Amino acid sequence: MLALHLAHGRLQLRDDMPPPRPQVGEALIRLRMAGICTTDLEMVRGYVPDFAGILGHEFVGEVVEAADAPEWLGRRVVGSINIGCGRCPTCLGDGPEHCPTRTVLGIHGRDGVMAEQFTLPLANLLPVPESVSDEQAVFTEPLAAALRIREQLAIRPTARTAVIGPGRLGMLIGKVLALAGTEVTMLGRSHASLALPAAWGLAVGLAEEAAENSFDMVVEATGNVAGLAQAVRMTRPQGVIVLKSTFAGEAALNWSPIVVKELNLVGSRCGPFAPALRLLAEGVVPVHDLIECVYPLPSTLEAFTHAAQPSVRKILLHNP
């Protein structure tokens, strides 16, 4: 089958990959649409150096085989990306996201979705409502990641909140926080990058012009090493910084202001899929505005080149 394969930093579109065979409790899924995210781009740059396999974790697909649950056959699905052992205290208590032996779809120890077919445990699947298009459904995973912040923190509606980085994920974060009543300011590096946040009704500003200690909470979603330093500068003493960026390499940072200001750092990763699907079904998150271009699966390498360009919105892959 056709699949996008990464090994030793080399990205290849291969047509000789063996089709996967679902194990007990798994479904075989035909890809309908996949999204390219910052993590995928960072994987190519070495974010997970020992990864060798098929990339991709944002998807909507169709179940074509499910021996243990035939009621799933033919259904459009999305799926959570962490696969735990299901037996350890972490899995039983909190879920698979931090299972010591977990695999992660297209990121750690498991082939991803940028292929004609892939597998995922039935327990990870959620049906896509008929009213939600493929173009909307493919945003379920990043929208769930945005919602994770609302799971982790009790955010006061009056809290002065900023999101640094009005890109693909940053826009979703700003929107879901605003839907909860929070006054959100989207901060970017240029006026052009702030046009879409302004069109969504969000307050906007240039990050470099934000005053020191001016926000109670700052979400860092820039995808680069400079974002955290900006967040530290503009967060008030005893405020909260939420870290959403993942990238290859190490960040050089002066940690003294974090100590002196007694800042709270919160790492934030994967979130709940069911409420993300509900928001998409309600149409309150205009994800179509985030789509830059849709490429057919055979043009995946060109799609990655496009997605890596500065200020590009969402690039999608379509498997007809």
Buried (B, 14 or more C-beta within 10 A) or exposed (E): BBBBBBEEEEBEBEEEBEEBEBEEEBBBBBBBBBBBBBBBBBBBEBBBEEBEBBBBBBBBBBBBBBEEBEEBBEBBBBBBBBBBBEEBEBBEEEBBBBBEEBBBBBBBBBBBBBBBBBBBBBBBBBEBEEEBBBBBBBBBBBBBBBBBBBEBBEBEEEBBBBBBBBBBBBBBBBBBBBBEEBBBBBBBBEEEBBEBBEEBEBBBBEBEEBEEEBBBBBBBBBBBBBBBBBBBBBBBEEBBBBBBBBBEEEEEEEEEBBEEBEBBBBEBBBBBBEBBBEBBBEEEBEBEEBBBEBBEBEBBEBBBEBBBEEEBBBBBBBBE
